[in-house]
Amino acid sequence: MTKYLVTGAAGQLGQLVVDQLTTRVDKDDIIALVRKPEQADAFAAKGIATRMGDYTDSASLETALTGVDRVLLISSNDMTPGAREVHHGNVINAAKKAGVGFIAYTSLLNAKDNPMHLGNDHRATEDILANSGVAHTILRNGWYTENFGMGLAQALETGQHFGASGDGKYSTAARADYAEAAAVVLAGGHDGQILELAGDDAFTLTDLAKTISDASGKNVAYVDMPVEAFGEALKSAGVPEGFVMFMKDIDGNAAKGALFNDDKVLSALIGRPTTPYAETLQAMVAQS
């Protein structure tokens, strides 16, 4: 029997992947990699087996991956420059030592050419995978619609959504869409592929502001700014320096098309249209 392991299983994406995977393979063959006992308890309540392992602890990873056939490597959420490359390399090396036959990895849309700083660790990880000798598939995930929830409260309060993306388009999909794609690939049938995954519909931040307005009944306008001015506005609002640099990088490169893709590979992979961004935004507005 084939054993499937999901790393980062207690995270927002990982939990959704595990849920989706139970609809495709025998639940008894699924293993969730977690770092804390309480996370293991939560999966045990669902009848899902767990193993303890940490991206920073190679020995724990090798133990956890022993006897596993197929692994989904969900990218680390450590934004320290270079940290994720190390974390991912630890998982890949441990998987190779443990005899894992296949790894699927959640990378970034157009990772090889994407100018965003986020792309650096993803490119490095893809290279590690390519040189590992382990069969693999690259899931190059686009932007999550849920990411726009970070500035939603302020937009609703001030009536303004600030950014520096100009007319750049975002081809976003819901986290659940990407999770379903990961489960499809982990279950089998797409080995060796590089999949550029993005939402079916694209929008500008002007469109986003209008959608928030329609969903909330409040007038929200998009205020476009030069990248440096956007950064200063974020600093004035008390946003930490590291996150200011992150947002400048995202918006500045989105203006150049870094987060746009109209190939519709994601919807073809999951066998349905991706979740409309307006639907996800409406749900976030309702919860705000």
C-alpha positions as CSV (number, residue, x, y, z in Angstrom):
1,M,0.0,0.0,0.0
2,T,1.1,3.6,-0.8
3,K,1.8,5.9,2.2
4,Y,1.2,9.6,1.7
5,L,2.7,12.3,3.9
6,V,1.8,16.0,4.0
7,T,4.4,18.4,5.6
8,G,3.2,21.5,7.4
9,A,-0.1,19.7,7.8
10,A,-1.3,21.8,10.7
11,G,-1.1,25.0,8.6
12,Q,-4.0,26.6,6.8
13,L,-3.1,24.9,3.5
14,G,-2.0,21.7,5.0
15,Q,-5.2,21.0,6.8
16,L,-7.2,21.5,3.6
17,V,-4.9,19.2,1.7
18,V,-5.3,16.4,4.2
19,D,-9.1,16.8,4.1
20,Q,-9.0,16.7,0.2
21,L,-6.7,13.7,0.2
22,T,-9.1,11.7,2.3
23,T,-11.5,11.8,-0.6
24,R,-9.0,10.3,-3.0
25,V,-7.0,7.7,-1.0
26,D,-7.6,5.5,2.0
27,K,-7.5,7.6,5.2
28,D,-5.3,4.9,6.9
29,D,-2.6,5.6,4.3
30,I,-2.3,9.4,5.1
31,I,0.2,10.8,7.5
32,A,0.3,14.4,8.7
33,L,3.7,15.9,9.7
34,V,3.3,18.1,12.7
35,R,5.5,19.9,15.3
36,K,3.3,20.0,18.4
37,P,1.4,17.4,20.4
38,E,-1.8,19.4,20.3
39,Q,-1.6,19.4,16.5
40,A,-1.3,15.6,16.6
41,D,-4.3,15.5,18.8
42,A,-6.4,17.5,16.4
43,F,-5.6,15.1,13.5
44,A,-6.2,12.0,15.8
45,A,-9.7,13.3,16.3
46,K,-10.2,13.0,12.6
47,G,-8.7,9.6,12.4
48,I,-5.5,10.8,10.7
49,A,-2.1,9.4,11.7
50,T,0.7,11.9,12.5
51,R,4.4,12.0,12.9
52,M,6.5,14.6,14.6
53,G,9.1,16.5,12.6
54,D,10.6,20.0,12.2
55,Y,12.0,21.6,9.0
56,T,15.1,22.6,11.1
57,D,15.7,19.1,12.5
58,S,17.0,16.7,9.8
59,A,17.1,13.7,12.1
60,S,13.4,14.1,13.0
61,L,12.5,14.5,9.3
62,E,14.3,11.3,8.3
63,T,12.6,9.3,11.0
64,A,9.2,10.8,10.1
65,L,9.7,10.0,6.4
66,T,10.7,6.4,6.8
67,G,8.3,4.1,5.1
68,V,6.6,6.9,3.2
69,D,6.1,6.7,-0.6
70,R,4.8,10.1,-1.6
71,V,5.4,13.5,0.1
72,L,3.8,16.9,-0.3
73,L,6.4,19.5,0.7
74,I,4.5,22.6,1.7
75,S,6.9,25.6,1.6
76,S,8.1,26.9,5.0
77,N,6.5,30.1,6.3
78,D,9.9,31.4,7.6
79,M,10.5,34.7,5.7
80,T,14.1,35.1,6.9
81,P,16.2,35.4,3.7
82,G,17.6,31.9,2.8
83,A,15.9,30.1,5.7
84,R,13.3,28.4,3.5
85,E,16.0,27.1,1.1
86,V,17.6,25.4,4.1
87,H,14.3,24.1,5.5
88,H,13.2,22.6,2.1
89,G,16.6,21.1,1.5
90,N,16.4,19.4,4.8
91,V,13.1,17.8,3.9
92,I,14.3,16.8,0.4
93,N,17.6,15.3,1.7
94,A,15.7,13.4,4.5
95,A,13.2,12.1,1.9
96,K,16.0,10.8,-0.3
97,K,17.7,9.1,2.6
98,A,14.4,7.5,3.7
99,G,13.7,6.2,0.3
100,V,10.7,8.4,-0.6
101,G,9.8,7.8,-4.2
102,F,8.0,11.1,-5.0
103,I,7.9,14.7,-3.8
104,A,5.4,17.4,-4.8
105,Y,6.5,20.9,-3.8
106,T,4.4,24.1,-3.5
107,S,6.5,26.7,-5.3
108,L,5.6,30.2,-6.8
109,L,3.9,31.1,-10.0
110,N,6.4,31.4,-12.8
111,A,9.1,30.7,-10.3
112,K,12.0,30.5,-12.7
113,D,11.4,34.0,-14.1
114,N,9.4,35.7,-11.3
115,P,11.3,38.8,-10.1
116,M,9.8,38.9,-6.7
117,H,12.1,38.2,-3.8
118,L,9.8,35.3,-2.8
119,G,11.0,33.6,-5.9
120,N,14.6,33.2,-4.7
121,D,14.0,30.4,-2.2
122,H,11.5,28.7,-4.5
123,R,14.0,28.7,-7.4
124,A,16.7,27.3,-5.1
125,T,14.3,24.6,-3.9
126,E,13.4,23.6,-7.4
127,D,17.1,23.2,-8.2
128,I,17.6,21.0,-5.1
129,L,14.7,18.8,-6.3
130,A,16.1,18.6,-9.8
131,N,19.5,17.5,-8.5
132,S,18.0,15.1,-5.9
133,G,17.2,12.2,-8.2
134,V,13.8,11.9,-6.5
135,A,10.8,12.0,-8.9
136,H,8.8,15.2,-8.3
137,T,6.2,17.6,-9.4
138,I,6.3,21.4,-9.0
139,L,3.1,23.1,-8.0
140,R,3.8,26.7,-8.8
141,N,1.0,28.4,-6.8
142,G,-0.2,31.8,-7.7
143,W,-1.5,34.4,-5.2
144,Y,-4.2,33.3,-2.7
145,T,-7.3,35.5,-2.7
146,E,-7.3,35.3,1.1
147,N,-4.0,37.3,1.2
148,F,-6.1,40.4,0.6
149,G,-7.8,39.9,3.9
150,M,-4.7,41.5,5.5
151,G,-5.7,45.0,4.5
152,L,-9.5,44.5,4.5
153,A,-10.3,46.0,7.9
154,Q,-8.4,49.2,7.1
155,A,-10.0,49.5,3.7
156,L,-13.5,49.2,5.2
157,E,-12.6,51.6,8.0
158,T,-11.0,54.3,5.8
159,G,-12.7,53.8,2.5
160,Q,-9.4,53.4,0.8
161,H,-7.3,50.5,-0.3
162,F,-3.7,51.6,-0.8
163,G,-1.3,49.8,-3.2
164,A,1.3,50.2,-5.9
165,S,0.2,47.7,-8.5
166,G,-1.2,50.2,-11.0
167,D,-3.1,48.2,-13.6
168,G,-1.3,45.0,-12.9
169,K,-3.5,42.0,-12.8
170,Y,-3.7,39.3,-10.1
171,S,-4.9,35.8,-11.1
172,T,-5.8,34.6,-7.7
173,A,-7.5,31.5,-6.4
174,A,-8.9,30.4,-3.1
175,R,-6.6,28.4,-0.7
176,A,-9.0,25.5,-1.0
177,D,-8.4,25.4,-4.8
178,Y,-4.7,25.1,-4.4
179,A,-5.2,22.5,-1.7
180,E,-7.4,20.4,-3.9
181,A,-4.7,20.6,-6.7
182,A,-2.1,19.4,-4.3
183,A,-4.2,16.5,-3.2
184,V,-4.8,15.5,-6.8
185,V,-1.1,15.5,-7.5
186,L,-0.1,13.7,-4.3
187,A,-2.7,11.0,-5.0
188,G,-0.9,10.3,-8.3
189,G,-1.1,10.9,-12.1
190,H,0.9,14.1,-12.6
191,D,4.4,13.0,-11.7
192,G,7.3,14.9,-13.4
193,Q,5.3,18.0,-14.3
194,I,5.7,21.7,-13.6
195,L,2.3,23.1,-13.1
196,E,1.7,26.9,-13.2
197,L,-1.4,27.3,-11.1
198,A,-3.6,30.4,-11.0
199,G,-7.2,31.5,-10.8
200,D,-9.5,31.6,-13.9
201,D,-10.3,35.3,-13.4
202,A,-7.9,38.1,-13.1
203,F,-8.4,41.6,-11.6
204,T,-6.7,44.8,-10.8
205,L,-6.6,46.4,-7.3
206,T,-9.2,48.9,-8.7
207,D,-11.4,46.0,-9.4
208,L,-10.7,44.6,-5.9
209,A,-11.8,47.9,-4.3
210,K,-15.0,47.9,-6.2
211,T,-15.7,44.3,-5.2
212,I,-15.1,45.2,-1.6
213,S,-17.5,48.1,-2.0
214,D,-20.2,46.0,-3.6
215,A,-19.8,43.3,-0.9
216,S,-19.8,45.7,2.1
217,G,-22.1,48.5,0.9
218,K,-19.4,50.9,1.8
219,N,-17.5,53.1,-0.8
220,V,-13.9,51.8,-1.0
221,A,-11.6,53.4,-3.6
222,Y,-8.2,52.1,-4.7
223,V,-5.4,54.6,-4.2
224,D,-2.4,53.8,-6.4
225,M,1.0,55.1,-5.3
226,P,4.6,55.0,-6.4
227,V,6.3,52.0,-4.7
228,E,8.5,54.1,-2.4
229,A,5.5,56.3,-1.3
230,F,3.5,53.1,-0.7
231,G,6.3,51.9,1.6
232,E,6.4,55.2,3.5
233,A,2.6,55.1,4.0
234,L,2.9,51.6,5.4
235,K,5.7,52.7,7.8
236,S,3.5,55.6,8.9
237,A,0.8,53.1,9.7
238,G,3.1,51.2,12.0
239,V,3.8,48.3,9.7
240,P,7.0,46.5,10.6
241,E,10.0,47.2,8.3
242,G,10.3,43.6,7.1
243,F,6.7,43.5,6.0
244,V,7.0,46.9,4.4
245,M,9.7,45.5,2.1
246,F,7.6,42.5,1.4
247,M,4.5,44.5,0.4
248,K,6.6,46.9,-1.8
249,D,8.1,43.9,-3.6
250,I,4.7,42.2,-4.1
251,D,2.9,45.3,-5.4
252,G,5.8,46.6,-7.5
253,N,6.2,43.3,-9.3
254,A,2.5,42.7,-9.6
255,A,2.3,45.9,-11.5
256,K,4.6,44.2,-14.1
257,G,2.5,41.1,-14.3
258,A,4.4,38.8,-11.9
259,L,1.1,37.4,-10.5
260,F,-0.9,37.1,-13.7
261,N,-1.5,33.9,-15.6
262,D,-4.4,33.0,-17.9
263,D,-3.5,29.4,-18.7
264,K,-6.2,27.9,-16.5
265,V,-4.1,24.9,-15.6
266,L,-5.5,24.9,-12.0
267,S,-9.1,24.6,-13.0
268,A,-8.2,21.8,-15.5
269,L,-6.3,20.0,-12.8
270,I,-9.2,20.1,-10.2
271,G,-11.9,19.6,-12.8
272,R,-13.9,22.6,-12.0
273,P,-13.7,26.4,-12.3
274,T,-11.6,28.1,-9.6
275,T,-13.4,29.9,-6.8
276,P,-14.3,33.4,-8.1
277,Y,-12.3,36.0,-6.2
278,A,-15.4,38.0,-5.5
279,E,-17.0,35.0,-3.7
280,T,-14.0,34.7,-1.4
281,L,-13.9,38.5,-0.8
282,Q,-17.6,38.5,0.0
283,A,-17.1,35.8,2.6
284,M,-14.2,37.7,4.2
285,V,-16.2,41.0,4.3
286,A,-19.1,39.1,6.0
287,Q,-16.7,37.9,8.7
288,S,-15.0,41.2,9.2
